[in-house]
Structure formats: structure tokens, C-alpha cells
Amino acid sequence: MKVLVVIDSLNFGGAENVLVTLAAEAPALGLELDVLSLAPPTNGRAAWLPRLRAAGLEPHFLGVDRLAQPDAVARLARAIRESGCDVVHAHLEDATTLAPVAGRLARRPVLCTLHHVPVPLRGREALRERLAVLAGSRSAGLLLVSQASRDGFAARYRRSARHGHWSVVHNGVDLERFHPTAPGEPTDLPAELGVPAGVPVVTVVGHMRIGKGQDVAVRAWPQVLAEHPEARLLLIGNGPREEELRALARDLGVASRVVFAGARDDVARILRCTTLVALPTRMEALPTVLLEAAASGVPSVATDVGGVPEVVVDGETGWLVPAPAPGVLPDPGSFATALRDALRDPARLRARGAAARRRAEERFGSRQWAERLTDRYAAVAAGRTPEPA
């Protein structure tokens, strides 16, 4: 079965990462994937291209810069027909808005996936979300990546939820790539990171932008060091806030205990050598890094928002820190308390890490996820309504 995946752009992000995971599972399930980015490969909107190519995909670019571009639907319909696909799978808001209409013109069924939890929006962004939900609800099926995402959209768009074919399909993680340390594998971090062997390491993975909460982790770090003076905070990723975060670490006097690792391709190895993963985020639908940490047998400390508690079970696979209000970052002091508590008991860390791995195997394996998607592709290609997850 041939599937054309249409996505807004190829920026760094969870939705883009999903394509790499699906590409790895596709051959075993008889799927042939093509990837089409609406946005042209300019202004950083092709950052994920090398990873997709490494996964065996050669994406195409439609060159649609904006949703209201007059020929956007016609161009997308033509690309769908020329692809020879059986099914179109649209990801993110713009693709979800355009693909159902273009699919009708091209006479191809369209599934859509939204990857976020709705937050208060105004103006153009609110309209953009509304159009995506309305169009996605009139496609062959609208998939949400967490129950929190579905509940949030259903509360905001009650009529669409009643009349659309909505279902929850949790994303999956490659359980072979992300796994606990096996005998003979290195247990120390790569030498260039400069982290001494045996010290506690708390890792934060994510694009350095507002809302991801790296600043909360840095502000919490002096309190963590008061109890665990050799611990290291490892920040993986880059972005517009990097220099601000570096300055904050210097101002707080913790720069020697905070490691800026940049964007890396060896996250799987780093997670295996990590003591704890932290995600002090403002809002997430289903954070990829928490799935990867769980698969690696590493417990997490994360904000209790959105779909986070669908991955991290407080007291069982990690620690959840309440946000003071919806959409607000957690207090650094509260986050520091949870981190200190987590690092205080190595035996408990190991137990929660093992429980996280078991939960990943039971619920979040990429093969299970890809099989659920394949069942939906087959259903809509045959003109049937896919069963709710």
C-alpha cells in the first residue's frame, strides 16, 4: 500500500520525528511511503531532511508558503494524483486543512493527525486551528496523539467531535534503538561532553524555545547542586534561547555544572547513560522524549500537563510536577524538589526506570503503533470507517 504523507514543513519537531519512526517500520508492514512538505526548503524548514534521507525517504516540496495561497489546493490535488498513492496522511494544521479538500479532488481518502493540545489562541492562530479541526473532522478520520489532545479539542469544538471520525492513536518509539544499557555497551557519556564518570546526569532534550522549560531546569539547578554537588544538567538541542540560557547559567553560578550539548544524532546512547530525564514543559500532547526515555529504562521528572501523565505515571515510572496554572511553566523550586527527591535514592530510580521500560513495551512500541496506522490505512482505502482506538 502506498501512503503519501503530507506535512506542513520539515522543521525539527515531534511530528517530523514520527516520519522517521514510521519509515523504519514500513517495509515489514508492506507500506511504501512518500513525503511531501507543503513549505519550501527555505528558512530552516528543511532541518529534518538529512534524517529523513538517512531513513530512506526522499521528501518533495510543494512550495506552499501560506494557507491562503490561491493555487494551494489545486497544486496539492495534482501532487496527490501524481504520487499514485492509495491513502493520504496529513500531519499538522495546514496539511490537515488543505489535504481533505485536495484528496476529494484527487479521489483519494485522507487521514489527518493533529499533534498538539489546544491552548488559548487569538486572531490568525485561532482561525488556523479552527480550520484544521473543521477540515480534519470531514476527512476519513482525525487522529489525535493523546487522550488529553482529544479531550481538549472535543471541549472546544463539540460539534466537530460529535460528527467527525475522531480517535486516539498514541505515537510509538523504536524499542530496539531506544533500550536500556545492554552488557558490553558503554555506560559513560561521550567524552566530548566532559561529564565525569559516575556523576548523576539529568538530561533535557528539546528545541530551545519559549515553553519548553529549559530555563526552569537551569533555575532549579542551584538547589539540586546543594544536595548533589557533582550532578550535571545536560541540555540537548539548540534554538533561539540558547544564548539566554547560557547567560542564565553563568548568572546563577552553575555554568560549570550545565552542559550545552547542541543538536545530536546519538540521543539514544546518551539517554542510556543518563540518570534521569527532565521535561519542565508548559504543555505537550505526547512528548517524544518521554517515550524515548521510558524505552531506554530511564525515569522522568516532568510537568503534569497535557498528555504527559499518559506516559509518566507518578510514583511508578517517574515524578510529575504540577503546573501552577494551565499553560504556565512549573515553579523552579517545585521542580528542584522533585529532582532532588528523584536523585536521592538510586534503587528507586532503577525500579522506576524498569517500570517505564515495561510500560513502553506494553503501550508505546513503534511496531504496535505502525500496525494501528496500517489498519486505518487499509480501512479508508477500502472505503470503510476506521475503528476508534
KACOR-V527176 format. One record per backbone hydrogen bond with DSSP energy under -1.0 kcal/mol. NH is the residue of the N-H (numbers start at 1). CO is the residue of the C=O. Records with the same first field share a line. If there is no record, write none. Layout:
# KACOR-V527176
NH=CO, CO
This chain:
# KACOR-V527176
3=32
4=87
5=34
6=89
7=36
10=45
17=13
18=14
21=17
22=18
23=19
24=20
25=21
26=22
29=26
30=27
31=26
32=1
34=3
36=5
37=60
38=7
39=8
42=40
45=42
47=44
48=10
49=46
52=48
53=49
54=50
55=51
56=53
57=52
60=35
62=37
64=38
69=66
72=69
75=71
76=72
77=73
78=74
79=75
80=76
81=77
82=78
83=79
84=81
86=2
87=2
88=109
89=4
90=111
91=6
92=113
96=92
97=93
98=94
99=95
102=98
103=99
104=100
105=101
106=102
108=103
111=88
112=141
113=90
114=143
125=122
127=123
128=124
129=125
130=126
131=127
132=128
133=129
134=130
135=131
136=132
137=133
138=135
139=136
140=110
142=165
143=112
144=167
150=146
151=147
152=148
153=149
154=150
155=151
156=152
157=153
161=157
162=158
163=159
164=160
166=164
167=142
169=144
173=364
178=174
185=182
193=190
194=191
199=196
202=232
203=276
204=234
206=236
208=238
209=207
212=209
217=213
218=214
219=215
220=216
224=220
225=221
226=222
227=224
228=224
231=228
232=200
233=257
234=202
235=259
236=204
237=262
241=208
242=239
245=241
246=242
247=243
248=244
249=245
250=246
251=247
252=248
253=250
254=249
257=254
258=255
259=233
261=235
270=266
271=267
272=268
273=269
274=271
275=201
276=201
277=299
278=203
279=301
281=279
282=211
291=287
292=288
293=289
294=290
295=291
296=292
297=294
298=293
301=277
302=319
303=279
304=321
305=303
307=284
308=305
310=307
311=308
312=308
315=318
316=313
317=313
318=313
319=300
321=302
328=325
335=331
336=332
337=333
338=334
339=335
340=336
341=337
342=338
343=339
349=345
350=346
351=347
352=348
353=349
354=350
355=351
356=352
357=353
358=354
359=355
360=356
361=357
362=358
363=359
364=360
366=173
369=365
370=366
371=367
372=368
373=369
374=370
375=371
376=372
377=373
378=374
379=375
380=376
381=377
382=378
383=380
384=379
